[in-house]
Amino acid sequence: AQRLAGAPQRALGGAFMNQLAATQNWLRRNLFSNVFSSVTTLLLLAGALWWLPGLVDWLLLQAVFKADAGACQAVNHAGACWGVVAEKYRFILFGRYPYAEQWRPLLATALLLSAILASGLHLLPRNALLAAWAAALPAFFILMGGGRFGLTPVGSDQWGGLPLTLLLATMGMLLAFPLAILVALGRQSGLPLLRGLCTLYVELVRGVPLISVLFLASFLFPIILPQGFSIDVLLRVQAGIVLFAAAYLSETIRGGLQSIPAGQHDAAAALGLGRWQAMRWIILPQALRAVIPSMMNSAVSVFKDTSLVTVVSLYELTGSLSLALAGDAEWRSFHLEGYLFIALIYWIGCYAMSRFSRGLELQRGLPRA
C-alpha cells in the first residue's frame, strides 16, 4: 500500500527530472554550445540585467496612462506618456475619417482581419474560405467608401490609419501573387520575346526603390493621362505596390521552380501530362511549397513598406500619427510613445505572419530551420 501510495510522487518526480534534463539540453544546444556562444549569452544577460530595470521603470512604473497633458509634462519624460495614445488613438487608427462614422472603418477592419485569421488558422474549409473573402472584400470597400445602403460617401483621400495599412498590404499580396507566378513562368518560357519582356519588367522594378514607384504612380502617371481622365490616387498607389511586390515575388517563385529536379518533369511526361498540366499539378505546387519562408518574407516587407505611402499624402498608421500631433502643441513632444504604439501594431502583424508561415512549413513537411 505504501509503494502504491508513493507511485504518483515518483512519477511526478520522474517527469520533473525529465523536464529538467530537456531544459538543460536546450540551454546547452542553443545558448552554451561553445565558448563564443557562452560568452555572448553571458554578455547579453548582463546587458539585460543592467538595462531592463530602467526600461521597466520608464515604460511602466513612472509612466502616465491617463489622457492628461499636464501630468505628462510634469513627469518631463522621466516616464512614458501613454496618455498620448489614450488621447489620440482614434486619430492614429482611423486617420482623417469622419469622427462620427468611425464605426465603419472599425467594422471593415474587423471583417478583413477575420478573413485573414480564418485563412491563417485554417478555421474554414476551402470553399467557405473563398466565400468569406468574396464577402469581406466588397464589404470593406462598401463600408469605407459609403454611398450605398444609406451610408454617407467618404472619399479615399480621407481613408487612413490601420484600415488603409491592412488594405494596401492585403491587396498588394493578393494581387501580386498570381502576377508573380505568371512573370516567373514567363521568364522560363521558350519564347524569347515573352522571356525578354518579363526579364525587363523584373529588372526595371527591382532596380528602383519603392518610394520612386509611388512617386511615379502618384504624380507622374496623372500627367501622361488624357486631359479630363483621372484615376483615384489610392488605386494608383495600390497598383504601384502590386507591381513592385510582384517583381520580387516572381524571383522567389522562379527560384522555387529551378529547385525542382528534372526527374519530376520526366515523370510527368511519362504519365502523359502536358507541359501546363505538369506545371499545374506537379511542378508548381512543389516549387511554392519550397519557397514558403521567402514568400512570407515578401509579405512582411509589403506590410511594413506601406508606411512609405505617407510621402504621397496617404496617411496610414505612421502618417496618421504625424497628423494627430502636428497641430497639437500639448502632445507634440510625446511622439516617441506614439511611435512605440505603432511599432507594437507592426510587430504583432509581422509576428502573426511569421507564425502562420511556420505553421505552413510544418503542415507541408518542411524541415525545421
N, C-alpha and C positions, 0 to 999 in steps of 0.2 A: 504493500500500500504506500509506503514511504517512497519507494522507487517510482511508482506511478504518479504520486503527487509531485515529485521533483522533475518529471519529464518535461512539462511545459517550461519550467525555468531553464532547463538545459537546452531546450530547443530555442528559447529566446536568446540565451547566451551564445549559442552557435550562430544564429542569424546575425547577432551584433558583431561577432568576430569576423564573419564572412564579409559584412558590410565594411568593417574597419579595414580588412585586408584589401578589398576592392578600392577603397578610398586611397590607401597608401600606394597601390599600384598606379592609380590615375595620377596622383601627385608626382610620383617618380617618373612616369612616362611623359607627362605634359609640362611639368614645372622644374623638375630636378633631374633631367635625363643626362646632363653632362655639366662640366664646370661652368661653361659660359651661360647655360640656361639657369643654373642655380644662382649665379651671381646676379643675373638680370632679374630673376624673380625676387631676390632679397632687396635689390635696389628699388624696384617698383613698389614693393611692400613698404620699405622705409619712406619712400616718397609719398605714398598714400597716407601713412600714419602722420606725416608732417603736414600734409596739405589738406586732408579731408576735414579735420576739426574746424578749421577756419572757413572752409566752404559750407559745411553744415550750419555753422553759426550765421553766415551771410544769407544762405538760402532760406533757413527756417527759423532759427532762434531769435535773430534780430529783425526778421522781415516784418513788413506791414502788409496785411492781407485785405484790409478794407479799402474801399474806394475813397480815400481821404488824402487829398493832395497835401494838406498841411502836415499831416502825420508823416507822410513820406519825406517831405522837405525837412522836417525836424530830425529825422534819422540821419539825413545828409549822406546817403549812400553807404552808411555803415552796415545796413541790412538791405535786402532786396525789397523793392516796392512792387509787390504783386497786385497792389491796388490799381496799377495802370491797366492790368489785364481785366480786373473786375469792372473797371470803368469803360474800357474801350473794346471789350471782347466782341460785341455785336458788330462794330465797325471793322474789326480785324477779320472776323469770319465771313461777313457778308458785303464788305466794301460800301459802295455808294448806293446800294439797292435801297429803295424807299423803306423807311423805318417801319411804317405800318404794314408793309407787305412782306416783311422778312420771314414770315412763316412759310412762304412759298419756297425760297431757296433752302430753308431748313428741311422741308419735306422732300424737295428734289434731291438734296444731298443724301438724305436717308434712303431714298429709293435706289439711287445709284450705288451707294455703299452696300445696300442689301444684295444687289445683283453681284457685286464684286465678291462679297463674302460668301454668297451661295456658290460662286464658281470656285473660290479658293478652298472652301471647306467641303466641297462635294456634297452639299445639302440636298440637291435636287438631281433627278435623272436627267439625261441629256436633253430630251425633248422639252421637259418642263423648264430646264435652264435656258434653252433658246427662247422659249415663250416669255420667261421672266425678263430677259434682255430686250426682247421685242416690245415689251410693255414699258420697261423702265426708261429707256432712252427717249421715246416720244413723250412720255410723261414729264421727264426732266425738262425738255425744251418747252413744253406747254406751260409748265409751272413757272419757269424762269421768264419766258417771253410774254406770257399772257395773251390777251386779245381774243381768247376763246373761253367758252364756258363761264362767261361773266367776269373773267379775270382782267384786271387793269393792264394794258400794254406797258411793258418795261423794255426799253432799248438795250441792246447788248453792250452799249457803252457804259451802262450802269451795273452790269454784272461784275462781280469781283469776289475776292476772298477765297474761301475754301471751295465753294461750288465751281468757280472758274478754274482753280487749280486741278480739281478732280476731272472736270470736263476736258481740259486740254491734254492731261496725261492719259486718261482712259481712251478718248477718241484717237489720240496720237498713236497709241499702241494697237488699237483695234483695226484702224485703217492702214497702218504701216505694215502690219504682219502679212496680209495677202499680197500687198505690193512688193514687199521684200522677197517673198517666195518667187514671184514672177521674175523679178530682176535677177535673183540668184540662178534660176533656171535659164534665163536669157543669157547670162554670162557663160553658161556651159553649152549653149546652143551651137549647132554646126553651121548656122547661118552667119556669115561674117558681119553683115550689116546690123543684125539684131544684137550680136555679141558686142560690136563696137559701140552701139548706142547705149547699151546697158553699162558698159565699162565707162563711157564718157560721163554718164549721169552720176555714177558712184564716185568717180574721181573728182568731178567738179564739186559735188556736195561735200565730200569728205575733206576737200582742200580749203574750206572756208569755215569760220566759226558760226555757231547757230545765231548769234546776235546779228551777223550780216544778212543771214537769210530772213530774219524777222524784219530788219530794216527794208530789205528788198520787197517783201510781201506787203509791208505797211505803207511805205512812202513811194517807192519807185514803181511798183506794179500799177497803182491807180493812174500814173502819168501816161502809161502806154495804152490804157484802155480807151475806147472811143468816147468822145465827149457825150456826157449825159448818161453814160453807163457806169455803174459803180457796184462793187461787191463789198459786203459788210467787212469791217476790219477784223472782227473775230474770226470770220470764215477764212480770210486771207492768212491770218496768223496760224490758224489751225492747219491749213494746207501746208504752210512752211514747216511746221513741226513734223507733220506726217512725212513729207518728202525727206527731211533731214534724218528722222529716225529710220525710215525705210532703207536709206543708203547704208547706214551702219549695220542694221539688222540683216540686210541681204548678204553682207560679207560673212557674218556669223553663220547664216544658213548655208552659204556656199562652202564654208569650211567643213560643216557637217556633211554635206553631200560628198565632198572629196575624201572624207574619212571612211566611207562605205567601201569595203573591199570589192574588187572587180568580180569576185565569185558570186556576189549577190545579183549582179546584172546577168551573169551567165545562168544562174539558177532560175531567174525569172524568165529568161529566153527559153530555157529548157522546158518550163511549164507552159509555154505557148503564149506568154503575156507580151503584149506590145510595149513600145517604149513608154507611152504615157500610163498604161496600166501598171507596169513595173514601178514607175515613179510614184504613182498614187498609192499603191498597196504595199510596196516593199521598201523602196529606197528612201522616199521622203519621210515616212514615219520613223525609220531608224535614224536618219540624219537629224530630225527635230529632237528626238529623244537625247541624242548625244550632246546637243548644244543647249539644253535647258538652262544650265547655270549662266551661260553667256547671254541668252535671250533675257533672262531676268535682270542681268546687269544693265541691259539696254533699257528695260522698263524702269528701273530705279533711276537711271540717268535722265530719262524723259520726265519722270515725276519731279526731279529736282530742277531740271532746266526750265520748267515752266516759270520759274522766278524771273527769267530774263524778259518776259513779255512786259514787264514794267516800263522798259525803255521805249515801248511803242504805245504807251498810255493805256494799257490794260492792267488793272490793278488787282492782281491775285493776292496771296497772303502777305508777302513782303511789301508789295505796293500799297495794300490797304493799311498796313501799319504806318507807313510813311505818311499817308494822307491823314490818318487818325491823329498823328502827333504834330503834323506840320503847322496847324493853326491853333494849337493849344499850348500856350506858354507854361501852364501849370504842370503839365505832364510831359513836356517835350524832353526833359533831361533824363527821363526814365525809359529811354528807348531800349536799353540793354535787356531789361526784363521782358519787354515785348518780343524782342528777337529770340530770347530763350524760349518763350511760349511757342513761337512759330517753329523753332528748331525741334521742340518736343513733338509737334504735329508731324513734321517731316520724318523724324526718327521713327515714330510709330508706324507711319506708312511704309517706310523702307524696311523696317524690321518685319512687318507683316508680309511684305513681298518676298523677303529672303526666306521666311519660314514656309511660305507657300511653295517656293522653288525647291526647298529641301524636301518637302512632302512629295512633290512630283518626282524628284530623283529617287526617293525610296520606293515610291509606287512603281516606277519604271525599272527598278532593279539596278540603278546606277551605283557604283561603289562609293563608299564614304570618302570624303575629302580628308 
